[in-house]
């Protein structure tokens, strides 16, 4: 029996403005954290303080994500520049 996945190849992954997307998401997490701080008492009364700390954790993880995608983007650009430059004298030997 054949599988449906054998009919065609998988498409290439989409590349978009990854750094901008992660940066925007991180900003949203921090804005949500700051917007909830004035209502911390209400969250504490209703046993929902985890909402506040989830937003802070999302912002912190977003900072790690920004660092990661910037390094990845730079590595992709370096690889493309090396590929376009052609072989170096060391590679030609």
Secondary structure, DSSP 8 states (H G I E B T S, - for coil): ---GGGSS---------HHHHHHHHHHHHHHHHHHHHTTHHHHHHTT-HHHHHHHHHHHHHHHHHHHHHHHHHHHHHHHHHHHHH---HHHH-
